[in-house]
Amino acid sequence: MTKIGIIKEGKIPIDRRVPITPEQAKHLSDNPGVEIKIQSSDIRCFPDQDYQEAGIEVAESIDDCDIILGVKEVPIENLIPGKTHFFFSHTIKKQDYNQGLIRAVIDKKIRLVDWETLTNESGNRIIAFGRWAGIVGAYNGIWTYGKRYNLFDIRRAHECFDLEDLKTEFPKVKLPAIKIAITGGGRVAKGAIEVLDGIGIRRVTPHDFLAERFDEPTFTLLNSRDYNKHLQGKEFHRNEFYEHPENFKGDFLKFAKVTDLLIASAFWHPSAPVLFHRQDILRDDFDIRVIADITCDIEGSIPSTKKPSTLDAPIYDYNPSDDQVEEALSDEANITVMAIDNLPCELPRDASESFGSQLIENVLPHLLNGDEKNIIKNATITENGLLTERYKYLQDYVDSM
């Protein structure tokens, strides 16, 4: 019998998402050899009672479970020694703020499997909240633009019950003939496009976005080839860009000259070119004044993303002259930034149901049936008090604690 426990989310600010919904938990528990147990929580989008009504045990402790499933980073004091933990650890880029967490995971001899590192044989992720980050991020970007210019009043995403409720706000959006640029091409970007399409914003090609003027709001999707150039003038090849991003230089400024709202949803590698620099923002021809940074890479590809924003304080201003964060909507010369780092949490019911479906279809069969294709093995960061071979590159990150 494999006992799977759903841990109470303990990270602050709180996250109301769950790895599996009550209905999905019931479906799993109907399988012989699998037992599901839920740690009691007063913050989940699905209350304890919903799980109990589905026939799932709810308890204060899940220490007797073999596998512990969560969403966000588990606070160090809540880690269960010697168990298999699944959660987004935010450590594989050597993030400073989670250095203590990875050290504790190793010390407690926890087998850590990171949702972000679960991929198929082609290297594509098999479980993610990306679509929902894109949906909420783009919606928040539109909300932010409306706030900055006093154009319309729509509810925040987290004030809506679910996606269908959110869509009832779309007709209230009244935009002038602005240009919106989305970077990326994966789940996040596609989620963002869902929102802009739903609002009725016209999509144009990157070429027309640069060359034409329109009498209505428009958006374009920019892939890596649209704003990166090879250092030696060679033809752009996507595989080379992903494998050797240091061979390229940024070419985004041509878009910054005509963009009013930037929705950043492209994965960024620290070796890759940044979109632009602080000095670029100070140029007279830099038009972007609102940035919805879904990627939320602090001090990453976008210099104005100096810190995450939060559900309670979703936007802040960036003063490029002084390179400082200031109060939201405080000066017309500033950039207004939306950089909430847990966007899917604003539509937790939909996001959880989608995530749980991917978990059941794409992850659990490998976890419970021998992992013949090494899907779980390749996503395992730590085991038996050590980094696994694939993640040995994190050794200096761990040792410097």
C-alpha positions in Angstrom: 0.0 0.0 0.0 1.4 3.4 -1.0 0.2 6.2 1.3 0.1 9.6 -0.3 -0.3 12.7 1.9 -1.4 16.2 0.8 0.4 18.7 3.0 -1.1 21.9 4.3 0.5 24.8 2.4 2.7 26.7 4.9 4.4 29.3 2.8 3.6 33.0 3.5 1.9 34.7 1.6 -0.6 31.9 1.7 -1.4 29.8 -1.4 -4.9 28.3 -1.6 -4.0 25.7 -4.4 -3.9 22.0 -3.9 -2.2 19.2 -5.9 -5.4 17.2 -6.2 -9.1 18.1 -5.8 -11.5 16.1 -3.6 -13.0 14.4 -6.7 -9.5 13.5 -8.0 -8.5 12.2 -4.5 -11.6 10.0 -4.5 -10.7 8.7 -8.0 -7.2 7.9 -6.8 -8.3 6.2 -3.6 -10.5 3.9 -5.6 -7.3 2.3 -7.0 -6.1 -0.8 -5.0 -2.7 -0.1 -3.4 -3.2 3.6 -3.0 -4.4 5.5 0.1 -4.9 9.2 0.2 -4.7 11.3 3.4 -5.2 15.1 3.7 -3.6 17.3 6.3 -6.2 19.6 7.7 -6.1 23.1 6.4 -8.2 26.3 6.8 -6.8 28.0 3.7 -7.4 25.6 0.8 -9.8 26.6 -1.9 -11.4 23.2 -1.3 -12.2 22.9 2.5 -11.6 19.8 4.6 -15.3 19.0 4.4 -15.2 18.5 0.7 -12.5 15.9 1.0 -14.3 14.2 3.9 -17.5 14.0 1.8 -15.4 12.4 -0.9 -14.5 9.7 1.6 -10.9 10.9 2.1 -9.3 10.9 5.6 -8.5 14.3 7.0 -6.0 14.5 9.8 -3.7 16.9 11.6 -0.6 14.8 10.8 0.5 13.0 7.7 3.8 11.8 9.1 2.8 8.2 8.4 2.5 8.8 4.6 5.2 7.6 2.2 4.8 10.4 -0.4 4.1 14.0 0.5 2.5 16.2 -2.2 2.5 20.0 -2.0 2.5 23.1 -4.2 4.8 25.8 -3.0 8.1 25.5 -0.9 7.5 23.6 2.4 8.7 25.6 5.4 11.7 23.9 6.9 10.0 23.1 10.1 7.2 21.3 8.2 9.5 19.0 6.2 9.0 15.4 7.2 12.4 13.6 7.5 13.0 10.6 5.4 10.0 11.0 3.2 9.5 11.7 -0.5 8.4 15.3 -1.0 7.0 16.7 -4.2 6.8 20.6 -4.4 8.1 23.5 -6.4 11.4 24.0 -4.6 12.7 27.0 -6.6 16.3 25.9 -6.1 17.5 24.6 -9.5 18.6 28.1 -10.5 20.5 28.4 -7.2 18.0 30.9 -5.8 19.5 32.6 -2.8 16.3 32.8 -0.9 15.9 28.9 -0.8 19.5 28.0 0.0 18.5 27.1 3.6 15.6 25.0 2.3 17.8 22.7 0.0 20.3 22.4 2.9 17.5 21.3 5.2 16.1 18.8 2.7 19.5 17.2 2.5 20.1 17.2 6.2 16.7 15.5 6.8 17.5 12.9 4.1 14.4 13.8 2.1 13.9 12.6 -1.4 12.9 15.8 -3.2 11.2 15.7 -6.5 10.6 19.1 -8.0 7.4 19.6 -10.1 9.4 21.9 -12.4 11.9 19.2 -13.3 9.4 16.5 -14.3 9.8 16.1 -18.1 9.1 13.5 -20.7 11.7 11.8 -23.0 11.7 14.9 -25.2 12.5 17.2 -22.4 9.1 18.8 -22.2 7.4 19.4 -18.9 4.6 17.1 -18.0 3.0 19.0 -15.2 2.8 22.8 -14.7 0.6 25.7 -13.7 1.8 27.7 -16.7 -1.5 28.2 -18.5 -3.0 29.7 -15.4 -0.1 31.9 -14.7 -0.5 33.2 -18.3 -4.3 33.8 -17.9 -4.0 35.6 -14.5 -0.9 37.5 -15.5 -2.3 38.9 -18.7 -5.6 39.8 -16.9 -3.6 41.5 -14.2 -1.6 43.3 -16.9 -4.8 44.7 -18.4 -6.1 45.5 -14.9 -2.9 47.4 -14.2 -3.0 49.4 -17.4 -6.6 50.4 -16.6 -5.6 51.5 -13.2 -2.6 53.5 -14.4 -4.7 55.5 -16.9 -8.1 55.4 -15.1 -9.7 53.7 -18.1 -12.1 51.1 -16.6 -12.9 49.3 -13.4 -12.7 45.5 -13.3 -12.5 43.0 -10.5 -9.2 41.5 -9.5 -8.8 37.9 -10.6 -8.9 36.5 -7.1 -12.3 38.2 -6.5 -13.7 35.9 -9.2 -15.0 32.4 -8.4 -13.3 30.8 -11.4 -12.4 31.4 -15.0 -15.9 31.6 -16.3 -16.7 34.2 -13.7 -13.5 36.1 -14.7 -14.6 36.2 -18.3 -17.7 38.2 -17.3 -15.3 41.1 -16.7 -13.9 41.1 -20.3 -16.7 43.3 -21.8 -15.8 46.0 -19.3 -12.3 46.5 -20.7 -12.1 49.6 -22.9 -8.6 50.2 -24.3 -7.3 52.9 -26.6 -5.2 51.9 -29.7 -2.3 50.6 -27.6 0.2 47.9 -28.6 0.8 44.9 -26.3 3.8 42.6 -26.7 3.8 39.1 -25.2 7.2 37.3 -25.0 7.3 33.5 -25.0 5.7 30.6 -26.8 4.8 28.0 -24.2 1.9 27.4 -21.8 2.2 30.8 -20.2 2.1 32.7 -23.4 -0.8 30.7 -24.6 -2.7 31.4 -21.4 -2.0 35.1 -21.9 -3.3 34.9 -25.5 -6.5 33.3 -24.2 -7.3 36.5 -22.2 -6.4 39.0 -25.0 -8.4 37.0 -27.5 -11.3 36.8 -25.0 -11.3 40.6 -24.6 -11.3 41.0 -28.3 -7.9 42.5 -28.9 -6.6 42.1 -32.4 -3.5 39.9 -33.0 -0.9 41.1 -35.5 2.4 39.8 -36.7 5.6 41.1 -35.2 6.5 42.7 -38.5 3.2 44.6 -38.6 3.4 45.4 -34.9 6.7 47.3 -35.7 5.7 48.8 -39.0 2.0 49.7 -38.8 -0.2 52.0 -36.9 -3.6 50.8 -35.9 -6.8 52.5 -34.8 -7.6 49.7 -32.3 -5.7 47.9 -29.5 -3.4 45.1 -30.9 -1.0 42.5 -29.6 1.7 40.4 -30.9 3.5 37.3 -29.8 7.3 37.5 -29.8 9.4 34.3 -29.9 13.1 34.2 -29.0 14.0 34.6 -32.7 12.2 37.9 -32.8 14.3 39.7 -30.2 17.7 37.8 -30.1 20.5 37.9 -32.7 23.5 35.7 -33.1 26.7 37.5 -32.0 28.4 36.4 -35.2 25.6 37.3 -37.5 24.6 33.7 -38.1 21.1 32.5 -38.7 19.0 32.1 -35.6 18.5 28.4 -34.6 16.3 27.8 -31.6 18.2 24.7 -30.3 21.5 26.6 -30.3 19.8 29.5 -28.5 18.6 27.2 -25.7 21.8 25.2 -25.5 24.2 28.2 -25.9 22.4 31.4 -25.1 25.7 33.1 -24.5 26.2 33.1 -28.3 23.4 35.7 -28.7 22.7 39.4 -28.1 19.4 41.1 -27.4 17.5 42.9 -30.1 14.3 43.8 -28.1 14.7 47.6 -28.2 13.0 47.9 -31.6 9.8 46.5 -29.9 10.2 48.7 -26.8 9.9 51.8 -29.1 6.4 50.9 -30.1 5.1 48.8 -27.1 2.8 50.3 -24.4 2.2 47.1 -22.3 4.7 44.3 -22.0 3.5 40.9 -20.9 6.7 38.9 -20.2 6.1 35.1 -20.2 9.3 33.7 -21.7 11.6 31.5 -19.8 14.9 33.3 -19.2 18.3 31.6 -18.6 20.9 33.7 -16.7 23.3 33.2 -19.6 20.8 34.6 -22.1 20.6 38.3 -23.1 18.3 40.5 -21.1 15.4 42.2 -22.7 16.7 45.6 -21.9 18.8 47.6 -19.4 18.0 50.4 -17.0 19.7 52.9 -19.3 17.5 51.9 -22.1 14.4 52.9 -20.2 15.7 56.4 -19.9 15.8 56.8 -23.7 13.2 59.2 -25.2 12.0 56.5 -27.6 11.4 53.8 -24.9 7.6 53.6 -24.8 6.8 50.8 -22.3 5.1 52.2 -19.2 3.4 49.0 -17.9 5.0 45.6 -17.4 3.2 42.5 -16.4 6.2 40.3 -15.6 4.8 36.8 -15.3 8.3 35.3 -15.1 9.1 37.3 -12.0 12.8 36.7 -12.4 14.2 39.2 -9.8 17.1 41.2 -11.2 16.7 39.0 -14.3 15.8 39.9 -17.9 13.8 42.9 -16.9 15.6 45.5 -14.7 12.4 47.0 -13.3 11.5 43.7 -11.6 13.3 44.5 -8.4 11.0 42.4 -6.2 7.9 40.3 -6.3 4.6 42.0 -5.9 1.8 40.3 -3.8 -1.9 39.6 -3.9 -2.5 42.5 -1.5 -0.1 44.9 -3.2 -0.1 43.7 -6.8 1.7 46.6 -8.4 4.6 48.9 -7.7 6.4 51.7 -9.6 10.0 51.5 -10.8 12.0 54.7 -11.0 14.6 54.1 -13.7 16.5 57.4 -12.9 17.3 56.2 -9.4 16.9 52.5 -10.0 14.5 52.2 -7.1 11.1 50.8 -6.3 8.5 53.5 -5.4 4.8 53.6 -4.5 2.5 52.4 -7.2 1.2 55.0 -9.6 3.2 57.7 -8.0 4.9 59.3 -11.0 4.2 59.3 -14.8 7.9 58.9 -15.5 7.9 55.6 -13.7 7.3 52.1 -15.0 4.3 50.4 -13.3 5.2 46.7 -12.6 2.9 43.7 -11.9 5.2 40.9 -10.7 3.1 38.6 -8.5 5.1 35.3 -8.2 2.2 33.0 -7.5 -0.3 34.1 -10.1 -2.3 30.8 -10.5 -3.2 31.2 -6.8 -5.7 33.8 -7.9 -7.8 31.2 -9.7 -7.0 28.3 -7.3 -10.0 26.0 -8.1 -9.4 25.9 -11.9 -5.6 25.8 -11.5 -5.8 22.9 -9.0 -8.1 20.9 -11.1 -5.9 21.3 -14.1 -2.7 20.4 -12.1 -4.4 17.4 -10.5 -5.4 16.0 -13.9 -1.8 16.3 -15.2 -0.6 14.6 -12.0 -2.9 11.7 -12.4 -2.3 11.3 -16.1 1.4 12.1 -16.4 3.2 11.6 -13.1 1.5 9.0 -10.9 1.7 6.2 -13.4 5.5 6.5 -13.3 5.6 7.0 -9.6 3.4 4.0 -8.8 4.4 1.5 -11.5 8.2 1.2 -11.4 9.3 4.4 -13.3 10.7 2.4 -16.2 11.4 5.6 -18.2 13.2 7.3 -15.3 10.7 10.2 -15.3 10.7 10.4 -11.5 14.4 9.6 -11.2 15.4 12.4 -13.5 13.4 14.9 -11.5 14.8 13.8 -8.2 17.1 16.5 -6.8 18.1 14.9 -3.5 18.0 11.4 -2.1 19.6 9.8 1.0 21.2 13.0 2.2 22.9 13.7 -1.1 22.3 15.6 -4.4 21.6 13.2 -7.2 24.0 13.0 -10.1 22.0 15.1 -12.4 21.9 18.0 -9.8 25.5 17.8 -8.6 25.9 21.3 -10.2 24.1 22.6 -7.1 26.9 21.3 -4.7 28.6 24.7 -4.3 25.2 26.3 -3.8 24.5 23.8 -0.9 28.0 24.0 0.5 28.1 27.7 0.8 25.4 27.8 3.5 
